[in-house]
């Protein structure tokens, strides 16, 4: 929950920060109650549009580190991060390289946490060469649709290696994968 994304931040952020502080100070019991396989699986169903991607292996990969000492503090600190730069702020920063640092973004159109209009606006920023919307995919495209994301990653790495600026879909294999998926 970022200050730039809430309504009336001057009014709402003090309340949000108070709740975040309370969770950091007194939230261990709540954390322990939620750090259970069935509950983690249920929580993951919100951001994942492809429910089959939320399997026992994913739950285990995410839950195992959460059961280590100090994990609750890390989670609450992450949930309390509400003032740092958003991607669009970082990409617009003077310190971000204007050349030689291409950016491609793919996102799930059914992501409940990241507004699609915000992601699409990234295309207006100089470093961003490409934004790919993945239909029927949620917050974690790499987990939900690796068959779509992996070809994009390979094409991006090839683009960086060769230094060619991307225009649309340049790789025939990536184009075929995305076209077959209706993208």
Secondary structure, DSSP 8 states (H G I E B T S, - for coil): --GGGSTTHHHHHHHHHHHHHHHHHH-HHHHHHH-SHHHHHHHHHHH-S-GGG--HHHHHHHHHHHTSTTHHHHHHHHHT--SS--HHHHHHSTTS-SSS--EEEEEETT-SSS-HHHHHHGGGSTTEEEEEEETT--S-HHHH-HHHHHHHHHHHHHHHHHT----S---HHHHHHHHHTT-
